[in-house]
Amino acid sequence: MAKAVPKHPMTLLVISPLADRIHMALMMGATAAAVGRPVTFFFSKGAIRFLVQDGWAGLVTTEGTPAPDVDAVQEAKGIADSSLLMEALPSLNVRFVACETALREHDIDVASLITRPAVEISGLADVLEKGSGGDWLTF
């Protein structure tokens, strides 16, 4: 029996606080994980606010549309919205990492972060090491 070829990791650097960019990162990560790739989301800069409880509700798209309004439109059209993606991601074994520096930069208390998926607190060195040899995308 042939051995399975290991899949290259995918690291998604999510730095924009814009809802459409974050949604695309969630879709890309969910798809990659669904086909067996190890996926790490690294949230930093303004995107760190997404990881705060109800953080999505305060975000807007590039055009200024509130994130919850985007979800309503996507759900009506049968497109995976942010809440559906966030429900699915834990079962796909993705890794969510909050940048320790970004938490300090934006005065975010770790206790205010979402708990599902679980969020690790780490930095670039860890993410660089674990993403070595894989693909990197920035949102």
Residue, then its C-alpha position, 0 to 999 in steps of 0.5 A: m500500500a502506498k504511503a499518503v503524501p503529506k500535505h503542505p501547511m497553509t498559513l493565512l496571515v489575517i491583518s485587515p479588519l475588513a469583513d470581506r477579507i476576513h470572510m475570504a480568509l475563513m473560506m480559504g482556510a476551511t476549503a484547504a482544511a477540508v482537503g486535508r491541509p494543515v491550516t493556521f490562521f494568524f490574526s494580527k494588526g486590525a484583524i485581531r478585533f475579529l477574535v473578540q467576542d462579538g467582534w464580527a458585529g463591529l466590522v465592515t466590508t471594503e464598501g462600508t457594509p456592516a458584517p452582519d448584513v453581509d452574513a444575512v445576504q450570504e445566508a439567503k444566497g446559500i453561501a457559507d457566512s462567517s458564523l457557519l464557517m466559524e462553526a465548521l472550523p473546529s471540526l476541521n482541526v484548524r489552528f487559530v493564533a492571536c498575535e501577542t503583539a497585536l493584542r497589546e497594540h489594541d489593548i485587548d484582554v485575552a479573557s475577551l477572546i472567542t473560545r470556539p475555535a480555541v485561540e492560541i496566543s503566540g507570535l511570528a516565530d512560532v507561526l513561521e516555524k510551523g508554517s515552514g515549507g507551506d503556502w502563505l496568504t495574506f488577507 
